[in-house]
Amino acid sequence: MEINLTIALIAASSALVGSLIPTVFGYINSRSQRKFETQKSLRENQKEAYASLLLTLEETISCPSLDKMAALQRAVILVAIYGDDRAAQSANSYFSALVKSQQSQPLTKEQHQQHHEAVLSCVRSSLDLNALPVFELVSVSKKKKKN
């Protein structure tokens, strides 16, 4: 009798372990899949935020206005939400310098270029890309024709 009970306990234990293994692996797999999907979504949001920042920055430089500065601030906020720490700090630092320069002395061309390089370097680093040795956004605004 004792042998039958032992065999029954071993069989029950085997069945229990056999049913737990797929459950545990299924949980781990689904958790890994959720984490992967979250990271993928974050990466897409980062790319969009970085592209928005650089494009809005170019528009602001080419045609400065209060509306463009407001759009740039929104782009900086998106980078602060979705970007990595260095990119967010760099973007915010440049935006702050632009705001301060409008109230006092304008930034020099070299200061603009330093900020451009810093922002782009942080963005590219965040996206696991190599930094560019030199980078500058150039104003492409149209000159008015004189009659």
MDAnalysis code that builds the backbone (N, CA, C; Angstrom):
import MDAnalysis as mda
import numpy as np

u = mda.Universe.empty(441, n_residues=147, atom_resindex=np.repeat(np.arange(147), 3), trajectory=True)
u.add_TopologyAttr("name", ["N", "CA", "C"] * 147)
u.add_TopologyAttr("resid", np.arange(1, 148))
u.add_TopologyAttr("resname", ["MET", "GLU", "ILE", "ASN", "LEU", "THR", "ILE", "ALA", "LEU", "ILE", "ALA", "ALA", "SER", "SER", "ALA", "LEU", "VAL", "GLY", "SER", "LEU", "ILE", "PRO", "THR", "VAL", "PHE", "GLY", "TYR", "ILE", "ASN", "SER", "ARG", "SER", "GLN", "ARG", "LYS", "PHE", "GLU", "THR", "GLN", "LYS", "SER", "LEU", "ARG", "GLU", "ASN", "GLN", "LYS", "GLU", "ALA", "TYR", "ALA", "SER", "LEU", "LEU", "LEU", "THR", "LEU", "GLU", "GLU", "THR", "ILE", "SER", "CYS", "PRO", "SER", "LEU", "ASP", "LYS", "MET", "ALA", "ALA", "LEU", "GLN", "ARG", "ALA", "VAL", "ILE", "LEU", "VAL", "ALA", "ILE", "TYR", "GLY", "ASP", "ASP", "ARG", "ALA", "ALA", "GLN", "SER", "ALA", "ASN", "SER", "TYR", "PHE", "SER", "ALA", "LEU", "VAL", "LYS", "SER", "GLN", "GLN", "SER", "GLN", "PRO", "LEU", "THR", "LYS", "GLU", "GLN", "HIS", "GLN", "GLN", "HIS", "HIS", "GLU", "ALA", "VAL", "LEU", "SER", "CYS", "VAL", "ARG", "SER", "SER", "LEU", "ASP", "LEU", "ASN", "ALA", "LEU", "PRO", "VAL", "PHE", "GLU", "LEU", "VAL", "SER", "VAL", "SER", "LYS", "LYS", "LYS", "LYS", "LYS", "ASN"])
u.atoms.positions = np.array([
    [0.803, -1.187, 0.000],
    [0.000, 0.000, 0.000],
    [0.857, 1.266, 0.000],
    [1.878, 1.215, 0.798],
    [2.754, 2.368, 0.893],
    [3.433, 2.644, -0.441],
    [3.753, 1.596, -1.162],
    [4.398, 1.750, -2.465],
    [3.418, 2.394, -3.436],
    [2.172, 2.016, -3.409],
    [1.165, 2.630, -4.288],
    [1.000, 4.110, -3.978],
    [1.010, 4.438, -2.692],
    [0.899, 5.843, -2.284],
    [2.109, 6.633, -2.756],
    [3.291, 6.063, -2.630],
    [4.513, 6.726, -3.081],
    [4.468, 6.932, -4.591],
    [4.052, 5.923, -5.317],
    [3.952, 6.038, -6.775],
    [2.924, 7.101, -7.150],
    [1.814, 7.134, -6.446],
    [0.777, 8.128, -6.717],
    [1.284, 9.542, -6.439],
    [2.033, 9.716, -5.351],
    [2.608, 11.038, -5.028],
    [3.628, 11.461, -6.078],
    [4.452, 10.512, -6.522],
    [5.446, 10.827, -7.548],
    [4.736, 11.212, -8.850],
    [3.717, 10.473, -9.213],
    [2.966, 10.772, -10.435],
    [2.278, 12.131, -10.339],
    [1.697, 12.428, -9.182],
    [1.026, 13.716, -8.993],
    [2.036, 14.859, -9.049],
    [3.173, 14.648, -8.406],
    [4.232, 15.671, -8.429],
    [4.721, 15.905, -9.846],
    [4.911, 14.817, -10.597],
    [5.362, 14.934, -11.981],
    [4.341, 15.701, -12.819],
    [3.080, 15.407, -12.626],
    [2.025, 16.102, -13.372],
    [2.001, 17.582, -13.010],
    [2.152, 17.871, -11.720],
    [2.157, 19.259, -11.269],
    [3.341, 20.024, -11.855],
    [4.526, 19.429, -11.775],
    [5.721, 20.077, -12.326],
    [5.578, 20.217, -13.836],
    [5.038, 19.177, -14.473],
    [4.838, 19.210, -15.922],
    [3.886, 20.313, -16.351],
    [2.914, 20.630, -15.541],
    [1.976, 21.702, -15.894],
    [2.513, 23.075, -15.492],
    [3.358, 23.126, -14.478],
    [3.914, 24.409, -14.048],
    [4.983, 24.934, -14.995],
    [5.776, 24.038, -15.561],
    [6.880, 24.468, -16.429],
    [6.373, 25.308, -17.604],
    [5.378, 24.844, -18.380],
    [4.902, 25.702, -19.484],
    [4.288, 27.012, -18.991],
    [3.640, 26.964, -17.839],
    [3.038, 28.183, -17.289],
    [4.108, 29.206, -16.937],
    [5.166, 28.745, -16.274],
    [6.258, 29.648, -15.884],
    [6.942, 30.195, -17.126],
    [7.262, 29.330, -18.089],
    [7.911, 29.801, -19.303],
    [6.990, 30.716, -20.109],
    [5.723, 30.450, -20.124],
    [4.765, 31.322, -20.805],
    [4.727, 32.702, -20.164],
    [4.757, 32.752, -18.830],
    [4.770, 34.027, -18.112],
    [6.045, 34.806, -18.427],
    [7.178, 34.114, -18.371],
    [8.455, 34.782, -18.647],
    [8.485, 35.287, -20.088],
    [8.007, 34.483, -21.011],
    [7.993, 34.877, -22.423],
    [7.077, 36.070, -22.645],
    [5.891, 36.059, -22.057],
    [4.962, 37.177, -22.251],
    [5.503, 38.451, -21.595],
    [6.163, 38.313, -20.480],
    [6.765, 39.468, -19.809],
    [7.889, 40.045, -20.672],
    [8.718, 39.169, -21.238],
    [9.788, 39.624, -22.129],
    [9.217, 40.294, -23.365],
    [8.146, 39.749, -23.892],
    [7.508, 40.318, -25.082],
    [6.945, 41.709, -24.782],
    [6.316, 41.874, -23.614],
    [5.787, 43.197, -23.230],
    [6.925, 44.207, -23.088],
    [8.017, 43.775, -22.471],
    [9.159, 44.669, -22.299],
    [9.735, 45.063, -23.656],
    [9.849, 44.105, -24.568],
    [10.347, 44.383, -25.911],
    [9.442, 45.375, -26.635],
    [8.134, 45.174, -26.554],
    [7.177, 46.072, -27.218],
    [7.254, 47.476, -26.627],
    [7.413, 47.569, -25.316],
    [7.536, 48.871, -24.655],
    [8.797, 49.586, -25.125],
    [9.920, 48.861, -25.172],
    [11.177, 49.449, -25.632],
    [11.074, 49.888, -27.096],
    [10.426, 49.078, -27.910],
    [10.253, 49.408, -29.328],
    [9.416, 50.678, -29.484],
    [8.344, 50.779, -28.715],
    [7.485, 51.960, -28.755],
    [8.243, 53.202, -28.286],
    [9.018, 53.050, -27.214],
    [9.806, 54.172, -26.706],
    [10.817, 54.628, -27.749],
    [11.462, 53.689, -28.418],
    [12.455, 54.025, -29.436],
    [11.804, 54.807, -30.584],
    [10.611, 54.402, -30.995],
    [9.897, 55.121, -32.060],
    [9.528, 56.529, -31.591],
    [9.070, 56.652, -30.344],
    [8.739, 57.971, -29.797],
    [9.984, 58.854, -29.724],
    [11.126, 58.243, -29.365],
    [12.374, 59.004, -29.322],
    [12.724, 59.530, -30.704],
    [12.661, 58.669, -31.705],
    [12.996, 59.088, -33.070],
    [12.107, 60.242, -33.519],
    [10.824, 60.138, -33.241],
    [9.888, 61.204, -33.623],
    [10.196, 62.496, -32.871],
    [10.480, 62.375, -31.578],
    [10.778, 63.575, -30.779],
    [12.071, 64.232, -31.252],
    [13.097, 63.429, -31.540],
    [14.367, 63.983, -32.004],
    [14.206, 64.647, -33.374],
    [13.486, 63.995, -34.272],
    [13.265, 64.579, -35.599],
    [12.481, 65.881, -35.473],
    [11.461, 65.883, -34.638],
    [10.663, 67.089, -34.419],
    [11.538, 68.213, -33.870],
    [12.407, 67.896, -32.924],
    [13.292, 68.902, -32.341],
    [14.186, 69.523, -33.406],
    [14.865, 68.688, -34.193],
    [15.805, 69.217, -35.172],
    [15.104, 69.982, -36.290],
    [13.969, 69.483, -36.740],
    [13.241, 70.187, -37.797],
    [12.664, 71.508, -37.290],
    [12.137, 71.502, -36.091],
    [11.597, 72.741, -35.514],
    [12.710, 73.734, -35.229],
    [13.852, 73.231, -34.809],
    [15.003, 74.096, -34.567],
    [15.443, 74.768, -35.871],
    [15.460, 74.002, -36.943],
    [15.820, 74.564, -38.245],
    [14.815, 75.641, -38.659],
    [13.527, 75.373, -38.465],
    [12.504, 76.360, -38.813],
    [12.651, 77.625, -37.973],
    [12.974, 77.456, -36.709],
    [13.128, 78.594, -35.805],
    [14.321, 79.446, -36.205],
    [15.394, 78.798, -36.626],
    [16.589, 79.537, -37.038],
    [16.333, 80.257, -38.361],
    [15.639, 79.596, -39.279],
    [15.391, 80.181, -40.599],
    [14.404, 81.334, -40.555],
    [13.416, 81.242, -39.686],
    [12.376, 82.264, -39.640],
    [11.944, 82.453, -38.187],
    [12.765, 83.147, -37.397],
    [12.441, 83.282, -35.977],
    [11.144, 84.059, -35.741],
    [10.328, 83.531, -34.862],
    [9.093, 84.210, -34.477],
    [8.647, 83.623, -33.145],
    [7.673, 84.271, -32.550],
    [7.149, 83.787, -31.275],
    [6.489, 82.422, -31.451],
    [5.782, 82.232, -32.569],
    [5.148, 80.934, -32.845],
    [6.191, 79.835, -32.992],
    [7.290, 80.139, -33.671],
    [8.354, 79.136, -33.866],
    [9.017, 78.800, -32.535],
    [9.192, 79.791, -31.685],
    [9.783, 79.526, -30.364],
    [8.847, 78.655, -29.526],
    [7.546, 78.886, -29.639],
    [6.584, 78.055, -28.913],
    [6.627, 76.619, -29.434],
    [6.745, 76.463, -30.751],
    [6.849, 75.120, -31.341],
    [8.147, 74.446, -30.908],
    [9.223, 75.225, -30.841],
    [10.500, 74.683, -30.388],
    [10.411, 74.235, -28.929],
    [9.728, 75.019, -28.106],
    [9.567, 74.639, -26.705],
    [8.794, 73.313, -26.601],
    [7.758, 73.135, -27.412],
    [7.012, 71.870, -27.410],
    [7.913, 70.707, -27.818],
    [8.767, 70.941, -28.823],
    [9.701, 69.889, -29.260],
    [10.698, 69.550, -28.153],
    [11.166, 70.572, -27.440],
    [12.092, 70.342, -26.316],
    [11.385, 69.543, -25.219],
    [10.122, 69.836, -24.978],
    [9.349, 69.098, -23.970],
    [9.198, 67.634, -24.380],
    [8.935, 67.374, -25.664],
    [8.840, 65.988, -26.134],
    [10.152, 65.242, -25.924],
    [11.267, 65.913, -26.182],
    [12.570, 65.281, -25.954],
    [12.782, 65.054, -24.459],
    [12.301, 65.978, -23.638],
    [12.419, 65.791, -22.184],
    [11.612, 64.575, -21.718],
    [10.500, 64.304, -22.390],
    [9.662, 63.163, -22.018],
    [10.238, 61.860, -22.551],
    [10.574, 61.826, -23.841],
    [10.952, 60.570, -24.496],
    [12.446, 60.381, -24.697],
    [13.211, 61.461, -24.715],
    [14.637, 61.352, -25.006],
    [15.440, 60.899, -23.810],
    [16.702, 60.630, -24.049],
    [17.551, 60.271, -22.918],
    [17.971, 61.541, -22.176],
    [18.588, 61.371, -21.042],
    [18.916, 62.507, -20.169],
    [19.804, 63.546, -20.851],
    [20.855, 63.070, -21.511],
    [21.802, 64.002, -22.127],
    [21.147, 64.805, -23.251],
    [20.362, 64.148, -24.072],
    [19.693, 64.851, -25.178],
    [18.699, 65.874, -24.640],
    [17.955, 65.495, -23.609],
    [16.980, 66.410, -23.016],
    [17.679, 67.623, -22.404],
    [18.779, 67.401, -21.693],
    [19.506, 68.514, -21.077],
    [20.116, 69.429, -22.133],
    [20.669, 68.832, -23.181],
    [21.290, 69.613, -24.238],
    [20.258, 70.470, -24.972],
    [19.116, 69.875, -25.293],
    [18.049, 70.620, -25.980],
    [17.527, 71.751, -25.098],
    [17.319, 71.460, -23.830],
    [16.814, 72.474, -22.909],
    [17.832, 73.595, -22.709],
    [19.103, 73.231, -22.646],
    [20.158, 74.237, -22.482],
    [20.184, 75.195, -23.674],
    [20.060, 74.644, -24.874],
    [20.057, 75.499, -26.069],
    [18.807, 76.368, -26.109],
    [17.662, 75.791, -25.794],
    [16.431, 76.583, -25.795],
    [16.532, 77.722, -24.778],
    [17.042, 77.429, -23.594],
    [17.214, 78.470, -22.564],
    [18.159, 79.561, -23.051],
    [19.251, 79.162, -23.714],
    [20.201, 80.141, -24.238],
    [19.546, 81.007, -25.314],
    [18.700, 80.401, -26.156],
    [17.993, 81.182, -27.171],
    [17.052, 82.202, -26.538],
    [16.315, 81.777, -25.518],
    [15.385, 82.687, -24.841],
    [16.148, 83.828, -24.182],
    [17.223, 83.499, -23.481],
    [18.028, 84.532, -22.824],
    [18.645, 85.488, -23.840],
    [19.061, 84.945, -25.000],
    [19.701, 85.798, -26.009],
    [18.708, 86.784, -26.618],
    [17.430, 86.441, -26.615],
    [16.427, 87.365, -27.133],
    [16.194, 88.519, -26.160],
    [16.494, 88.290, -24.904],
    [16.272, 89.315, -23.885],
    [17.503, 90.171, -23.663],
    [18.671, 89.672, -24.069],
    [19.896, 90.450, -23.879],
    [20.738, 90.365, -25.144],
    [21.941, 89.876, -25.023],
    [22.844, 89.815, -26.162],
    [22.636, 88.527, -26.956],
    [22.488, 88.647, -28.270],
    [22.286, 87.455, -29.108],
    [23.483, 86.502, -29.053],
    [23.202, 85.244, -29.275],
    [24.273, 84.246, -29.322],
    [25.123, 84.480, -30.568],
    [26.400, 84.194, -30.444],
    [27.281, 84.300, -31.603],
    [27.097, 83.070, -32.490],
    [27.604, 83.164, -33.702],
    [27.529, 82.032, -34.627],
    [28.221, 80.810, -34.013],
    [29.341, 81.023, -33.350],
    [30.082, 79.922, -32.725],
    [29.281, 79.285, -31.592],
    [28.582, 80.104, -30.817],
    [27.757, 79.563, -29.730],
    [26.609, 78.725, -30.288],
    [25.984, 79.230, -31.362],
    [24.930, 78.440, -32.008],
    [25.490, 77.098, -32.474],
    [26.644, 77.144, -33.140],
    [27.235, 75.920, -33.675],
    [27.575, 74.942, -32.542],
    [28.090, 75.451, -31.437],
    [28.405, 74.577, -30.296],
    [27.142, 73.889, -29.780],
    [26.065, 74.640, -29.679],
    [24.797, 74.052, -29.226],
    [24.279, 73.032, -30.243],
    [24.367, 73.358, -31.532],
    [23.898, 72.434, -32.564],
    [24.656, 71.117, -32.481],
    [25.975, 71.220, -32.366],
    [26.802, 70.019, -32.276],
    [26.479, 69.218, -31.021],
    [26.279, 69.921, -29.902],
    [25.969, 69.227, -28.647],
    [24.628, 68.501, -28.736],
    [23.617, 69.185, -29.261],
    [22.281, 68.577, -29.379],
    [22.344, 67.365, -30.297],
    [22.918, 67.537, -31.484],
    [22.959, 66.430, -32.434],
    [23.816, 65.282, -31.910],
    [24.895, 65.594, -31.252],
    [25.755, 64.547, -30.695],
    [24.995, 63.715, -29.663],
    [24.247, 64.373, -28.799],
    [23.460, 63.660, -27.787],
    [22.355, 62.820, -28.428],
    [21.702, 63.383, -29.443],
    [20.637, 62.657, -30.139],
    [21.206, 61.414, -30.811],
    [22.306, 61.574, -31.536],
    [22.903, 60.434, -32.234],
    [23.417, 59.390, -31.243],
    [23.979, 59.835, -30.150],
    [24.448, 58.902, -29.120],
    [23.278, 58.108, -28.548],
    [22.167, 58.780, -28.310],
    [20.975, 58.118, -27.791],
    [20.456, 57.053, -28.751],
    [20.644, 57.284, -30.051],
    [20.193, 56.333, -31.072],
    [21.290, 55.339, -31.458],
    [22.355, 55.305, -30.662],
    [23.494, 54.395, -30.889],
    [24.180, 54.642, -32.233],
    [24.263, 55.908, -32.629],
    [24.957, 56.305, -33.844],
    [26.219, 57.070, -33.462],
    [27.195, 57.109, -34.356],
    [28.418, 57.862, -34.095],
    [28.142, 59.361, -34.161],
    [28.881, 60.111, -33.369],
    [28.757, 61.566, -33.377],
    [29.371, 62.119, -34.660],
    [28.832, 63.230, -35.131],
    [29.408, 63.904, -36.289],
    [30.474, 64.877, -35.790],
    [31.613, 64.954, -36.471],
    [32.677, 65.841, -35.985],
    [32.305, 67.318, -36.040],
    [31.544, 67.705, -37.078],
    [31.122, 69.100, -37.222],
    [29.680, 69.099, -37.708],
    [28.877, 69.946, -37.096],
    [27.489, 70.078, -37.532],
    [26.990, 71.453, -37.167],
    [26.250, 72.059, -38.094],
    [25.649, 73.365, -37.833],
    [24.387, 73.487, -38.665],
    [23.324, 73.942, -38.040],
    [22.116, 74.283, -38.776],
    [22.314, 75.677, -39.338],
    [21.980, 75.845, -40.598],
    [22.197, 77.124, -41.270],
    [20.847, 77.722, -41.617],
    [20.709, 79.015, -41.418],
    [19.478, 79.714, -41.764],
    [19.303, 79.707, -43.279],
    [18.111, 79.324, -43.699],
    [17.832, 79.289, -45.138],
    [16.687, 80.234, -45.492],
    [16.540, 81.304, -44.734],
    [15.446, 82.248, -44.998],
    [15.706, 83.001, -46.293],
    [14.616, 83.348, -46.961],
    [14.703, 84.070, -48.232],
    [14.971, 85.548, -47.957],
    [15.819, 86.111, -48.794],
    [16.065, 87.543, -48.697],
    [15.001, 88.266, -49.515],
    [14.579, 89.413, -49.020],
    [13.584, 90.204, -49.754],
    [14.254, 90.896, -50.929],
    [13.545, 90.878, -52.057],
    [14.048, 91.537, -53.253],
    [13.836, 93.050, -53.128],
    [14.843, 93.785, -53.550],
    [14.720, 95.245, -53.546],
    [14.313, 95.690, -54.931],
    [13.376, 96.605, -55.001],
    [12.911, 97.124, -56.304],
    [13.650, 98.358, -56.693],
])
